[in-house]
């Protein structure tokens, strides 16, 4: 089970790096920078970061409510409906 979680973490990191590679260098964020940006916007417990066609998605908590976020290539953070 531990190996599966490690593999999953590595996979997500590779996906995030692949996404960052596709962005201009001015907008490329590391996973730590992405989490910091989300936290600076008032969210906590950032998890489940994934690269998708619409941007990078993540789960987070704001005002005690779990939300799903998408961060687009310009760095805009939006809650998914």
Order of alpha helices (4+ residues) and beta strands (2+ residues): alpha-alpha-beta-beta-beta-beta
